[in-house]
């Protein structure tokens, strides 16, 4: 077949294909319009959901920022504690408010009051806030000289291996509990573990200092 004939044949096939598509579209015009309408509604719904999600995330970010600001200024503005109490009473971030209240009272030398707040934090979901609350509770128990209670909490966190909470903090606080309990060898081993496994972190650095102190106190 000559090249011109082949080109003409391909052109005829293309035109024929377009005609078939056009006839199909005319025959199914109503159905296609309905389908287009449905697709438009779906697209608009997805866009609306995305907008709502973005607005919700911005609102949540503002709420957390407000809680952290109230906590940071609580020493200069004692009335902030009352505001944090209200935020802790309900809402998605009530646990964050309870955590900040507990941390405030730990820093201000009242572990008993701190414990009342941290024990109000719910046990689920087991996210970063839950594990931070448990770690803080262990530190409070250390301050109250309940070393065995603190170690039970820290051992449980370590065994659960949460991805949302730093293990070096947990192990460092275990070492502190051993040290204050008078178990020097256990404390030294725990500090060295943090030093070796988490050398580039804050707790890794602190653990190296603690280990040197304990070794120098032989």
N, C-alpha and C positions, 0 to 999 in steps of 0.2 A: 504494500500500500504506500502511495506517495506521501511525503511529509505534509503537504498541504491538505490532503484528504484526512490524514490522522488528526491534524490540528482542527479541521472543521468538525470532525466527529466528536472530539473532546469538547468543543464549544457547544455542540448540540446537546451533549450529555449534561453539561453544566446548566444550560438553559432549561432542559427538561427537569433536572433536579430542583431548580428554583421554582418551577411551575408546580411541581408536586408539593413542595413545602408550602407554597402560597395557597394551593387548593385545600391542603390539610388545615392550614391556619384559618381559612374562611369557614371550613366545615366545623371546626372546633372553636370558633371564635368565643362563644360564651364560656366554655370550659376554661380556655386560656386566660380570659379576663378574670375569671374567679381565681384561678391559680396565681395570677399576677397580684391580685388583691391580697390573697393569703400571704404570699411572700413579702409583700410590702408591710403587712401587719406584723409579721415575724421579725423583719428587720427593725421596725420601729420599736417593738417590744424589747428586743435585745439591746438596742441603743438606750432605751429607757432604763433597763436593768443596770447597764454599765454606768449610767449617770447616777442612779440611786446608790450603787455600790461605792462609787468614787466619793459621793457626798457623805455616805456613812463612814467611810474610812477617814475622811477629813474631820468629821465630828468626833470620832473615837480618838484621833490623834490630839485634838484640842482638849478632850476630857483628861487624857493621861498627862498632858502638859500642865493642865491646871492643877491636878493632884500633886505633881512633882514640885510645882512652884509654891503651892501652899505649904508643903513639907519643908522646902528649902528656907522659907521665910518664917517658919513657926517660932523660932527662938526670938526673933525680933517682933513678931506679931502673934502673940498667944491665941488671939481670936481665930487664927487659921485652924487650930485644932478642932474647934467646934464645927467649922466648915467641912473639915475632913471627916468628922463623925457623921455628918449628914450624907456625905458622898459614900461613906462606908455602909450606910444602912440599906442601900438598894442600888440596883443598876448593874450593868455588865462589869464595871470596873470597881465594884465594892471591895474586891480582894486587894486591889492595888492600894486603895485608901487605907485598909486595915494594915497592910504591910508597912506603909509609910508611917502610920501612927505607932506601930510596934517598934520600928527602927528609931523613931524619935525618942521614945522612952528608954530604949537601950542606951542611946547616946547620952541621955540625961540622967543615967544612973538609977532607973527604976525598972529593973527586970520583971518585977511582979506585975506591974501595970502593962508592960510590953507583952507579957505572956497572955494576959486576958484578951488582948487584941489578936494576937497571932493564932490563938486557938479558935477564933471565930471564923477563920478562913476555911471554906469548904474543901472537901477532899477530892473534888472533881471539877473540871477536868484536871488531869495530872500534867499540867503544863509548867512553864517556867515560873509562874506565880506560885503554884502549889509547892514546887521544890524549893523555891527561895524561902517560902514560909516555913517549911520543914527545917531547912538549914538554919534559919534565924531562930527557930524554936530550940534547936540543939545548942546554939550559942548562948541563948538565954539560960538554958539548963546548966551550962558550964559556969555562967556567972553565979548561978544559985547553988553551985557545987554539987549538982546532981550529975556527976560525970557518967555514971552507968546509963542513965536515961538518955543523955546526949549521945553516947556511943551507939546505943540501940537505934536511934533515929538515923545517925550518919551511916551505920552499917547497912541499914535498909535502903537508903538512897543509893549507896554504892552498888548494892546487889541489883537494883533496878536499872542501873546504867542509863539514866535519862539523857536523851540527846539535846534536850532544851536547857540543861543546866550544867555549868562547868564542874567537872569532877575534881579538878585541882582544888577548888574551894572546899569541897566536902572533905577531901583527904587532909587538907591543911588543918581544918577544924578538928578532925579526928586526932591529929598529932597534938594539937593544943590541949584536948581533953586528956590525953595520956600524960602529957607533961604536967598539967595541973593536978592530976591524980597521983603524981609521984612515980609513974611508970616510965623511968628515963629511957630504958632500952627500946620500949615500944614506941615512945615518942620519937626517938632518934631514927628508928627504922622508917617511921611514917614520914618524917620530914625529908629523909633522903629519897624516899620514893617520889615525893612531889618534886624534889630538886632534879631528879634524873628524868622523870617522865614528862615534866612540864617546865623545862628549863627556861623557855622563852616567855613565860607568863609572870604576872605580878606575884602570884603565890609561889611560883618556882623560885623566884629571887628571894622572897621572904623566908622560904623553907631552907635555902642554902645558908642564910644568916643564922637561923635557929639551930640548924644542924652543927654549924661551927661553934656556936655558943655551948651547946650540950657536950660536944667532943672536948672542948677546952675546959669543961668543968669536971673532968674525970678526977 
